[in-house]
């Protein structure tokens, strides 16, 4: 019999039909034939996702589906259905309990459009990277299909798109404030955050005979109060109706959509209710209706996290796909060690979705997955990443549960590292050592972001990172050189990054390795003026740093920086903050950071002229870009004899950033 190999590993493998059928049954059902093969007449839960079906824990809707399957429910998946008609999502029939809806691992609008509001050429979560495999605002479209296909079946909205659009929110792509997505989707329940607990409780209570309309007290969920009689009494005597403390009433949709100060107040108020141990229930009125938000779901403990990753994931795309799925190729040889982030960066929504409390797996759980991965056909011995949202927050927690439960601080590391935060890297260092000693493991890389203000507290971690876990280049994210801008980002001062650079470079030199830090930067972030971007460009050139990847700030729903972008107000201080909202200005800012790249010079010159900094246009060492080459004058037809930046990929890693052999000055 031919060897059974997932299509994602080897595309041109001849298979025995019997082996194909057996392999297919390792996946969750996607067709009526799959159900028949299991002897199922009806699903309990149908999951609809905007991503291709990859049976891997990194794909959120699949993780929830496997979690529910592990608790005895019959779960099927329909991935990237035809959204023009309900026929496609009806192929397995109506589920007994509910339909779960997710746009996928990314907000569908972010997945489609760039910061310049141009259509992306590739969808990383679709076969072959093919675009247009999901609709715009996929959660709304799929929910509408489900209502038409399955009248009377409860619809549960979840995933990151629903989670980050649960309040009235600013939508960058329409440049408008939109209602809670729950109202527009007309779903019964919205699950926000990491959805294992609420998804399971919804299933249990529906199976016990409760109606969807009765499920109003589940943590990590929101529901609609459909008329004034249902929500007006809450405003009069909140404590009588809410068991977990006083109700927080947010500025209404009408207020937030017409008054930018009210929007900023809404954003600020929400941020202080994200700790599940003290977060209050919230209510936001939308006309005659209101959306009620229960407190966030409690985080998973270590044994529960282990249980998630012990689920029988195939770690491969469904065999129906003949093309590779780029997002899977990125994560297929990686291991997740934890979830959550206590950084609280204003441009990032990880905290709003995954929470501030770090949820870590046990060492044994991680090693079990490493061993399983090492036995997979096609694995070549290199783990591409060992980490999570942040590589070095593994097992970091508050010194005591009582303090953590009472804390309402928005970041554990800004404006300084909290004295109650345990920053010990020892558990991570031990895990790193054990993973790389596993049989079949040749290299273990850390590609997740390293929080350098934490790392600089552990020289041993930096030494281990440089000696064993860096593949020549390590990505870090200083984001900017201006402490004023970094303050708006809730990032540490640039001196913290520079100290880490020195430590990492010294550790690399001691290990006898020539390695480079690849710094990431954001342009156009609220608080950054054109002058700030010019200063950053000068900072880069003085250090011969030539960034290859620069993120043009994208205002994603619910992030605090998005509130600054939309309102011009810092919601934490309620003070004005400058924001570049003009797309041309944003392009100019980005061009400045590519001071070395000829194709960006015209826009960079344009930016420098607009800022009155023509002194930086020239061929002197202190200039950023050379003059324009016109058809007249002394510069006619001239080209610089030296210092010309390459337009293509760098031939030496030195052009990416700091050189570990040259004391951090690349």
C-alpha positions as CSV (number, residue, x, y, z in Angstrom):
1,X,0.0,0.0,0.0
2,X,1.4,3.5,-0.8
3,X,2.5,5.6,2.1
4,X,-0.2,7.9,3.5
5,X,1.0,11.5,3.3
6,X,-1.1,14.6,3.8
7,X,-1.5,16.6,0.6
8,X,0.0,19.6,2.4
9,X,3.3,17.7,2.7
10,X,3.6,16.1,-0.8
11,X,1.1,17.0,-3.4
12,X,1.9,14.4,-6.0
13,X,1.5,11.2,-4.0
14,X,-0.4,8.2,-5.4
15,X,-2.8,7.0,-2.7
16,X,-4.7,3.8,-2.2
17,X,-8.4,4.8,-2.0
18,X,-8.9,2.9,1.2
19,X,-6.0,4.8,2.8
20,X,-7.6,8.0,1.7
21,X,-10.9,7.2,3.4
22,X,-9.1,6.2,6.6
23,X,-7.0,9.4,6.6
24,X,-10.1,11.6,5.9
25,X,-11.8,10.2,8.9
26,X,-9.1,11.7,11.1
27,X,-10.6,15.1,10.3
28,X,-13.9,16.5,11.5
29,X,-16.8,15.9,9.0
30,X,-17.2,18.3,6.2
31,X,-19.8,16.4,4.1
32,X,-22.8,14.2,4.6
33,X,-20.7,11.3,3.4
34,X,-18.3,11.9,6.3
35,X,-21.2,11.8,8.7
36,X,-22.5,8.6,7.2
37,X,-19.0,7.1,7.6
38,X,-19.3,7.8,11.4
39,X,-22.9,6.6,11.5
40,X,-24.2,10.1,12.4
41,X,-27.7,11.2,11.4
42,X,-27.3,14.8,12.7
43,X,-24.6,17.1,14.0
44,X,-24.8,18.7,17.4
45,X,-22.8,21.7,16.3
46,X,-21.9,23.1,12.9
47,X,-18.9,25.4,12.7
48,X,-18.7,27.7,9.7
49,X,-15.3,29.4,9.2
50,X,-13.9,31.9,6.6
51,X,-10.5,30.1,6.6
52,X,-9.6,26.9,4.8
53,X,-10.0,23.9,7.1
54,X,-6.6,23.2,8.5
55,X,-6.8,20.7,11.4
56,X,-4.3,22.5,13.6
57,X,-4.5,24.2,17.0
58,X,-3.3,27.6,15.5
59,X,-6.7,27.9,13.7
60,X,-9.1,29.2,16.2
61,X,-12.5,27.9,14.9
62,X,-10.9,24.4,14.5
63,X,-9.5,24.6,18.1
64,X,-13.0,25.3,19.4
65,X,-14.5,22.5,17.2
66,X,-12.0,20.0,18.5
67,X,-12.5,21.2,22.1
68,X,-16.3,20.5,21.7
69,X,-15.7,17.2,20.0
70,X,-13.5,16.2,23.0
71,X,-16.5,16.8,25.3
72,X,-18.7,14.3,23.3
73,X,-20.4,16.6,20.8
74,X,-20.8,15.7,17.1
75,X,-19.2,18.6,15.4
76,X,-18.8,19.4,11.7
77,X,-17.0,22.1,9.8
78,X,-17.8,24.0,6.7
79,X,-14.9,26.1,5.5
80,X,-15.1,29.0,3.1
81,X,-18.6,28.2,1.9
82,X,-20.2,29.7,-1.2
83,X,-21.9,32.7,0.2
84,X,-24.2,33.4,-2.7
85,X,-26.7,30.8,-1.6
86,X,-27.4,28.8,1.6
87,X,-27.2,25.5,-0.3
88,X,-23.5,25.0,0.4
89,X,-23.7,25.4,4.2
90,X,-26.8,23.1,4.2
91,X,-24.9,20.0,3.0
92,X,-24.7,18.3,6.4
93,X,-28.2,19.4,7.5
94,X,-29.3,21.5,10.5
95,X,-27.4,20.9,13.7
96,X,-29.2,19.9,16.9
97,X,-27.8,22.6,19.2
98,X,-26.3,25.6,17.3
99,X,-24.4,27.0,14.4
100,X,-21.1,28.6,15.3
101,X,-19.9,31.4,13.0
102,X,-16.4,32.7,12.6
103,X,-14.8,34.9,9.9
104,X,-11.6,33.0,10.6
105,X,-8.2,33.8,12.2
106,X,-8.3,37.4,11.0
107,X,-10.9,40.1,10.7
108,X,-12.2,39.7,7.1
109,X,-11.7,43.3,6.2
110,X,-8.1,43.3,7.6
111,X,-7.5,40.1,5.7
112,X,-8.6,41.8,2.4
113,X,-7.5,45.4,2.5
114,X,-4.2,47.1,3.3
115,X,-3.5,50.2,5.3
116,X,-3.8,52.1,2.0
117,X,-7.2,50.5,1.5
118,X,-6.0,48.5,-1.4
119,X,-7.0,44.9,-2.0
120,X,-4.4,42.4,-0.9
121,X,-3.1,40.1,-3.6
122,X,-3.1,37.0,-1.4
123,X,-5.2,35.4,1.4
124,X,-2.8,33.5,3.6
125,X,-5.6,31.4,5.0
126,X,-6.9,30.2,1.6
127,X,-5.6,27.3,-0.6
128,X,-2.8,28.6,-2.9
129,X,-3.2,32.0,-1.2
130,X,-6.1,32.7,-3.5
131,X,-8.0,35.9,-2.6
132,X,-11.8,36.3,-2.6
133,X,-12.5,33.0,-1.0
134,X,-14.5,34.8,1.8
135,X,-16.9,37.7,1.7
136,X,-16.3,41.1,3.2
137,X,-17.6,41.2,6.8
138,X,-17.8,37.5,6.7
139,X,-19.4,37.1,10.1
140,X,-22.5,39.0,9.0
141,X,-22.8,37.1,5.7
142,X,-22.4,33.7,7.2
143,X,-24.9,34.5,10.0
144,X,-27.4,35.6,7.4
145,X,-26.8,32.4,5.4
146,X,-27.3,30.3,8.6
147,X,-30.6,32.0,9.4
148,X,-31.9,31.2,5.9
149,X,-30.6,27.7,5.9
150,X,-31.6,26.7,9.4
151,X,-34.7,28.5,10.7
152,X,-35.0,28.3,14.4
153,X,-31.5,27.0,15.1
154,X,-29.5,29.2,17.5
155,X,-26.7,31.2,15.9
156,X,-23.5,31.8,18.0
157,X,-21.1,34.4,16.7
158,X,-17.4,34.1,17.6
159,X,-13.9,34.4,16.5
160,X,-11.7,37.5,16.4
161,X,-13.8,39.5,14.0
162,X,-16.9,39.2,16.3
163,X,-14.8,39.6,19.5
164,X,-13.2,42.9,18.4
165,X,-16.4,44.3,16.9
166,X,-18.6,43.5,19.9
167,X,-19.0,47.2,20.9
168,X,-19.8,50.2,18.8
169,X,-16.5,50.4,16.9
170,X,-14.6,52.5,14.4
171,X,-14.3,50.8,11.0
172,X,-11.3,52.0,9.1
173,X,-12.4,50.7,5.8
174,X,-15.7,52.6,5.7
175,X,-14.4,55.4,7.9
176,X,-17.4,55.2,10.1
177,X,-18.5,54.1,13.5
178,X,-20.5,50.8,13.2
179,X,-22.9,49.2,15.6
180,X,-22.1,46.1,17.6
181,X,-21.7,43.3,15.1
182,X,-24.1,41.2,17.2
183,X,-27.0,43.5,16.1
184,X,-26.1,43.5,12.4
185,X,-25.6,39.7,12.4
186,X,-28.9,39.2,14.2
187,X,-27.2,36.2,16.0
188,X,-28.5,34.9,19.3
189,X,-25.3,35.1,21.2
190,X,-21.8,36.5,20.7
191,X,-18.8,34.8,22.2
192,X,-15.8,37.1,22.8
193,X,-12.3,36.4,23.8
194,X,-11.0,32.8,23.9
195,X,-14.2,30.9,23.5
196,X,-13.7,27.4,25.0
197,X,-15.6,27.9,28.2
198,X,-18.6,29.8,26.8
199,X,-18.9,27.6,23.7
200,X,-19.1,24.6,26.0
201,X,-21.5,26.1,28.4
202,X,-23.8,27.2,25.6
203,X,-23.8,23.6,24.2
204,X,-24.4,22.0,27.7
205,X,-27.3,24.3,28.5
206,X,-29.0,24.0,25.1
207,X,-28.6,20.2,25.3
208,X,-30.3,20.4,28.7
209,X,-33.3,22.0,27.2
210,X,-32.7,25.7,27.8
211,X,-33.6,28.2,25.1
212,X,-31.0,30.5,23.5
213,X,-32.9,33.5,24.8
214,X,-32.4,32.2,28.4
215,X,-28.6,32.1,28.1
216,X,-28.0,35.6,29.4
217,X,-25.5,35.0,32.2
218,X,-22.6,33.1,30.5
219,X,-19.2,34.7,31.0
220,X,-17.5,35.8,27.8
221,X,-20.8,36.3,25.9
222,X,-23.0,39.2,24.9
223,X,-26.7,39.2,24.0
224,X,-29.2,41.7,22.8
225,X,-32.0,43.2,25.0
226,X,-34.5,43.7,22.2
227,X,-36.7,46.4,23.6
228,X,-36.7,49.2,26.2
229,X,-38.7,47.2,28.7
230,X,-35.8,44.7,28.8
231,X,-33.0,47.1,29.5
232,X,-34.4,50.4,30.9
233,X,-34.9,48.8,34.4
234,X,-31.2,47.9,34.4
235,X,-30.3,51.6,34.3
236,X,-32.5,52.3,37.3
237,X,-31.4,49.6,39.6
238,X,-28.5,47.7,38.2
239,X,-27.5,45.8,41.3
240,X,-30.9,44.1,41.5
241,X,-30.3,42.5,38.1
242,X,-26.6,41.8,38.0
243,X,-25.1,39.2,40.3
244,X,-21.4,40.1,39.7
245,X,-21.5,43.7,40.8
246,X,-22.6,47.0,39.5
247,X,-23.5,47.4,35.9
248,X,-21.3,49.7,33.8
249,X,-23.3,51.6,31.2
250,X,-21.2,52.7,28.2
251,X,-21.9,55.7,26.1
252,X,-24.6,54.7,23.6
253,X,-24.0,54.0,20.0
254,X,-25.8,57.2,19.1
255,X,-23.4,59.2,21.4
256,X,-20.3,57.3,20.3
257,X,-21.1,57.6,16.6
258,X,-21.7,61.4,16.7
259,X,-19.4,62.6,19.5
260,X,-15.7,61.7,19.4
261,X,-15.2,62.5,23.0
262,X,-18.0,60.1,23.9
263,X,-16.3,57.5,21.7
264,X,-13.0,58.1,23.6
265,X,-14.8,57.7,27.0
266,X,-16.3,54.5,25.8
267,X,-12.9,53.1,24.7
268,X,-11.4,54.1,28.0
269,X,-14.2,52.6,30.1
270,X,-14.0,49.3,28.3
271,X,-10.3,48.9,28.8
272,X,-10.7,48.8,32.6
273,X,-13.2,45.9,32.4
274,X,-11.0,43.3,30.8
275,X,-9.7,41.5,33.9
276,X,-12.1,38.6,34.3
277,X,-11.6,38.6,38.1
278,X,-13.0,42.1,38.5
279,X,-14.5,43.2,35.2
280,X,-18.0,44.4,35.5
281,X,-20.9,43.6,33.1
282,X,-21.6,46.3,30.6
283,X,-24.5,47.6,28.7
284,X,-24.5,49.7,25.5
285,X,-27.7,51.1,24.1
286,X,-28.3,51.1,20.4
287,X,-31.5,52.9,19.7
288,X,-34.4,50.9,21.1
289,X,-32.1,47.9,21.7
290,X,-29.2,47.3,23.9
291,X,-26.2,44.9,24.0
292,X,-25.5,43.4,27.3
293,X,-21.9,42.1,27.9
294,X,-21.2,39.6,30.7
295,X,-17.7,39.8,32.3
296,X,-14.9,38.0,30.4
297,X,-14.6,34.2,30.7
298,X,-12.1,33.0,33.3
299,X,-8.7,32.0,31.9
300,X,-7.8,28.3,31.5
301,X,-5.5,26.8,34.1
302,X,-2.4,24.7,33.2
303,X,-4.2,21.4,33.0
304,X,-7.0,22.8,30.8
305,X,-4.4,24.3,28.5
306,X,-2.7,20.9,28.3
307,X,-6.0,19.3,27.5
308,X,-6.5,21.7,24.6
309,X,-3.2,20.8,22.9
310,X,-3.6,17.1,23.6
311,X,-6.6,17.0,21.3
312,X,-6.2,14.8,18.2
313,X,-5.2,17.5,15.7
314,X,-4.1,16.0,12.4
315,X,-1.7,19.1,12.0
316,X,-2.5,19.2,8.3
317,X,-4.9,20.8,5.8
318,X,-8.0,18.8,4.9
319,X,-7.2,16.3,2.1
320,X,-9.6,18.0,-0.3
321,X,-7.1,20.7,-0.9
322,X,-4.5,20.3,-3.6
323,X,-2.8,23.6,-3.0
324,X,-0.7,24.6,-0.1
325,X,-2.2,27.0,2.5
326,X,0.4,29.7,3.3
327,X,-0.7,30.3,6.9
328,X,-0.3,26.6,7.6
329,X,3.2,26.5,6.1
330,X,4.1,29.3,8.6
331,X,3.0,27.4,11.7
332,X,3.2,23.7,10.8
333,X,6.5,23.2,12.6
334,X,5.8,25.6,15.5
335,X,4.8,24.9,19.1
336,X,2.6,27.2,21.1
337,X,3.6,27.4,24.8
338,X,1.2,30.1,26.1
339,X,-1.5,32.6,25.3
340,X,-2.4,36.1,26.4
341,X,-0.3,39.2,26.8
342,X,0.1,41.7,29.6
343,X,1.9,44.3,27.4
344,X,-1.1,46.3,26.6
345,X,0.3,47.9,23.5
346,X,-2.2,50.4,22.2
347,X,-2.0,49.3,18.5
348,X,-2.4,45.6,19.3
349,X,-5.7,43.8,20.1
350,X,-4.2,40.6,21.6
351,X,-4.9,41.8,25.1
352,X,-8.6,42.6,24.2
353,X,-9.1,39.2,22.7
354,X,-6.8,36.7,24.5
355,X,-6.6,38.6,27.8
356,X,-3.9,40.0,30.0
357,X,-3.5,36.9,32.2
358,X,-0.8,34.5,30.8
359,X,-2.1,31.0,30.3
360,X,0.8,28.5,29.9
361,X,1.0,24.9,29.1
362,X,3.0,22.5,31.3
363,X,6.5,21.4,30.2
364,X,5.2,17.9,29.8
365,X,2.4,19.0,27.4
366,X,4.9,20.9,25.2
367,X,7.3,18.0,25.1
368,X,4.5,15.6,24.1
369,X,3.6,17.8,21.1
370,X,7.3,18.1,20.2
371,X,7.6,14.3,20.1
372,X,4.4,14.0,18.0
373,X,5.6,16.6,15.6
374,X,9.0,14.9,15.3
375,X,7.4,11.7,14.2
376,X,5.4,13.3,11.4
377,X,6.3,12.6,7.8
378,X,8.1,15.5,6.2
379,X,9.4,17.0,9.5
380,X,13.1,17.8,9.0
381,X,14.1,18.4,12.6
382,X,13.7,22.2,12.9
383,X,11.1,23.8,15.1
384,X,10.3,27.1,13.5
385,X,9.0,28.7,16.6
386,X,8.6,28.0,20.3
387,X,6.4,30.7,21.8
388,X,3.1,32.5,21.5
389,X,1.9,36.1,21.2
390,X,5.1,36.9,23.1
391,X,8.0,34.4,23.3
392,X,9.2,35.2,26.8
393,X,6.1,35.6,28.9
394,X,5.9,31.9,29.5
395,X,4.6,31.2,33.0
396,X,4.9,34.8,34.0
397,X,2.3,35.8,36.5
398,X,1.4,38.1,39.4
399,X,3.1,37.4,42.7
400,X,-0.3,36.4,44.3
401,X,-3.8,35.7,43.2
402,X,-5.4,38.3,45.4
403,X,-3.4,41.1,43.9
404,X,-4.0,39.8,40.4
405,X,-7.8,39.6,41.0
406,X,-8.0,43.1,42.3
407,X,-5.7,44.7,39.7
408,X,-7.1,47.1,37.1
409,X,-3.8,48.2,35.6
410,X,-3.9,48.2,31.8
411,X,-0.3,46.9,31.4
412,X,2.0,45.0,33.7
413,X,5.1,46.5,31.9
414,X,4.2,50.1,31.2
415,X,5.1,52.8,32.1
416,X,7.4,50.4,34.1
417,X,7.5,46.8,35.0
418,X,5.1,46.2,37.9
419,X,6.8,45.2,41.2
420,X,4.2,42.4,41.6
421,X,5.1,40.8,38.2
422,X,7.1,37.6,38.4
423,X,9.6,38.0,35.5
424,X,11.6,34.9,36.1
425,X,12.8,33.3,32.8
426,X,13.9,30.1,34.5
427,X,10.9,28.0,33.5
428,X,11.2,29.1,29.8
429,X,15.0,28.5,29.8
430,X,14.5,25.0,31.2
431,X,11.8,24.3,28.6
432,X,14.1,25.6,25.8
433,X,16.8,23.2,26.9
434,X,14.6,20.2,27.2
435,X,12.9,20.8,23.8
436,X,16.2,21.1,21.9
437,X,17.5,17.9,23.6
438,X,14.5,15.8,22.3
439,X,15.4,13.0,19.9
440,X,14.8,14.1,16.3
441,X,15.1,17.8,17.1
442,X,18.0,19.5,15.4
443,X,17.2,23.1,15.9
444,X,14.7,25.1,17.9
445,X,14.1,28.7,16.7
446,X,12.2,31.4,18.5
447,X,10.4,33.5,16.0
448,X,7.7,34.9,18.3
449,X,8.2,38.5,19.4
450,X,10.7,38.9,22.3
451,X,9.7,41.5,24.9
452,X,13.1,43.0,25.3
453,X,12.3,45.0,28.5
454,X,11.6,41.7,30.2
455,X,14.5,39.9,28.4
456,X,17.1,42.4,29.6
457,X,16.4,41.3,33.2
458,X,17.6,37.8,32.3
459,X,21.1,37.6,30.8
460,X,20.9,33.8,30.9
461,X,17.8,33.9,28.6
462,X,19.5,36.2,26.2
463,X,22.6,34.0,26.2
464,X,20.4,30.9,25.5
465,X,18.5,32.8,22.8
466,X,21.7,33.9,21.0
467,X,23.5,30.6,21.4
468,X,20.8,28.1,20.5
469,X,17.6,29.6,19.3
470,X,18.4,32.3,16.7
471,X,18.8,31.3,13.1
472,X,21.1,34.1,12.1
473,X,18.4,36.7,12.5
474,X,16.1,37.6,15.3
475,X,13.1,39.8,14.9
476,X,12.4,42.4,17.5
477,X,10.0,45.3,17.5
478,X,11.2,48.7,18.9
479,X,8.5,50.3,16.7
480,X,9.9,53.8,16.9
481,X,12.9,55.8,18.2
482,X,10.9,58.7,19.8
483,X,10.0,58.1,23.4
484,X,7.0,60.5,23.0
485,X,5.6,58.2,20.3
486,X,6.5,55.1,22.2
487,X,4.6,56.4,25.2
488,X,1.4,56.6,23.0
489,X,2.1,53.0,21.9
490,X,2.7,51.8,25.5
491,X,6.1,50.5,24.5
492,X,9.3,50.8,26.5
493,X,11.8,53.7,25.8
494,X,14.3,53.2,22.9
495,X,17.1,53.0,25.5
496,X,15.6,49.7,26.6
497,X,15.8,48.3,23.1
498,X,19.4,49.6,22.7
499,X,20.4,47.8,26.0
500,X,18.9,44.6,24.6
501,X,20.8,45.1,21.4
502,X,24.1,45.3,23.2
503,X,23.3,42.3,25.4
504,X,22.2,40.2,22.4
505,X,25.2,41.2,20.3
506,X,27.6,40.4,23.1
507,X,26.0,37.1,23.7
508,X,26.2,36.2,20.0
509,X,29.9,37.2,19.9
510,X,30.6,35.0,23.0
511,X,28.8,32.1,21.2
512,X,31.1,32.7,18.1
513,X,28.1,33.6,15.9
514,X,27.5,36.4,13.4
515,X,23.8,37.2,14.0
516,X,21.6,40.1,13.3
517,X,18.6,41.7,14.9
518,X,15.8,42.6,12.5
519,X,13.9,45.6,13.9
520,X,10.3,46.2,13.1
521,X,8.9,49.7,12.9
522,X,5.4,51.3,12.6
523,X,4.7,54.4,10.6
524,X,1.8,56.7,10.9
525,X,1.0,55.6,14.5
526,X,-1.1,58.2,16.5
527,X,1.2,60.6,18.2
528,X,3.8,60.4,15.4
529,X,4.2,63.6,13.4
530,X,6.2,63.9,10.1
531,X,9.0,65.4,12.2
532,X,9.0,62.3,14.3
533,X,9.2,60.0,11.3
534,X,12.1,62.1,9.9
535,X,13.9,61.7,13.2
536,X,13.3,58.0,13.0
537,X,14.7,57.8,9.5
538,X,17.8,59.7,10.6
539,X,18.1,57.3,13.5
540,X,18.1,54.4,11.1
541,X,20.5,55.9,8.7
542,X,23.0,56.8,11.4
543,X,23.1,53.1,12.3
544,X,22.9,51.9,8.7
545,X,19.7,50.1,9.6
546,X,17.7,49.2,6.4
547,X,14.4,47.8,7.4
548,X,12.8,45.4,5.0
549,X,9.4,45.3,6.7
550,X,7.7,48.4,7.9
551,X,4.1,48.3,9.1
552,X,1.9,51.2,8.1
553,X,-0.4,51.6,11.1
554,X,-3.8,50.0,10.5
555,X,-6.6,51.1,12.9
556,X,-8.1,47.7,13.9
557,X,-11.4,47.5,15.8
558,X,-11.2,48.1,19.5
559,X,-7.5,49.0,19.9
560,X,-6.8,52.2,21.8
561,X,-4.6,53.5,19.0
562,X,-7.7,53.2,16.8
563,X,-9.6,55.4,19.1
564,X,-6.8,58.0,18.9
565,X,-6.8,57.7,15.1
566,X,-10.6,58.2,14.8
567,X,-11.1,60.8,17.6
568,X,-7.7,62.7,17.8
569,X,-8.0,62.0,21.5
570,X,-5.9,59.8,23.7
571,X,-8.6,57.9,25.6
572,X,-6.4,57.4,28.7
573,X,-5.6,61.1,29.2
574,X,-8.5,62.6,27.2
575,X,-5.9,65.0,25.7
576,X,-5.5,65.8,21.9
577,X,-3.1,63.6,20.0
578,X,-1.9,64.2,16.4
579,X,-2.7,61.5,13.9
580,X,-1.9,61.2,10.2
581,X,-5.2,60.2,8.6
582,X,-4.4,61.3,5.0
583,X,-3.3,58.3,2.9
584,X,-0.7,60.4,1.0
585,X,0.9,61.5,4.3
586,X,0.9,57.9,5.5
587,X,2.7,56.9,2.4
588,X,5.3,59.7,2.7
589,X,6.0,58.6,6.3
590,X,6.6,55.0,5.3
591,X,8.8,56.1,2.4
592,X,11.2,57.9,4.8
593,X,12.1,54.7,6.5
594,X,13.2,53.2,3.2
595,X,15.9,55.9,2.9
596,X,18.2,53.4,1.3
597,X,15.8,52.2,-1.4
598,X,15.7,54.2,-4.7
599,X,12.1,53.4,-5.5
600,X,11.0,55.3,-2.3
601,X,13.1,58.4,-2.9
602,X,10.5,60.5,-4.7
603,X,8.0,60.2,-1.9
604,X,10.7,60.7,0.7
605,X,11.7,63.9,-1.0
606,X,8.1,65.0,-1.1
607,X,7.8,64.4,2.6
608,X,11.0,66.3,3.4
609,X,10.0,69.3,1.3
610,X,6.6,69.4,2.9
611,X,8.2,69.4,6.3
612,X,10.7,72.1,5.4
613,X,13.6,69.7,5.7
614,X,15.3,70.1,2.3
615,X,18.6,70.1,4.2
616,X,18.2,66.4,4.3
617,X,18.0,66.1,0.5
618,X,21.5,65.8,-1.0
619,X,24.7,63.7,-1.1
620,X,26.3,64.8,2.1
621,X,26.7,62.1,4.7
622,X,24.0,63.6,6.9
623,X,21.4,63.6,4.1
624,X,18.6,61.0,3.9
625,X,18.1,60.9,0.1
626,X,19.9,62.3,-2.9
627,X,18.4,65.1,-5.0
628,X,16.0,64.4,-7.8
629,X,17.6,63.7,-11.2
630,X,16.1,66.2,-13.5
631,X,16.9,67.0,-17.1
632,X,18.5,70.4,-16.4
633,X,21.0,71.7,-13.8
634,X,24.1,70.3,-12.3
635,X,22.3,67.1,-11.3
636,X,21.1,66.3,-14.9
637,X,21.5,62.6,-15.7
638,X,23.7,62.1,-12.6
639,X,23.7,59.1,-10.4
640,X,25.5,58.8,-7.1
641,X,28.8,57.0,-7.3
642,X,28.5,55.6,-3.9
643,X,25.9,55.0,-1.2
644,X,23.2,53.9,-3.6
645,X,20.8,51.6,-1.8
646,X,20.0,48.3,-3.5
647,X,16.4,48.0,-4.7
648,X,16.3,44.2,-4.4
649,X,17.0,41.8,-1.5
650,X,20.1,42.5,0.6
651,X,23.1,40.4,-0.2
652,X,24.3,40.6,3.4
653,X,22.3,40.2,6.5
654,X,24.1,43.3,7.8
655,X,21.7,45.5,5.8
656,X,18.8,44.1,7.8
657,X,19.9,45.6,11.1
658,X,22.3,45.4,14.0
659,X,25.3,43.2,13.5
660,X,26.2,41.0,16.4
661,X,29.9,41.2,15.4
662,X,30.0,45.0,15.4
663,X,28.7,46.0,18.8
664,X,25.2,46.6,17.6
665,X,26.0,49.1,14.9
666,X,25.1,47.4,11.7
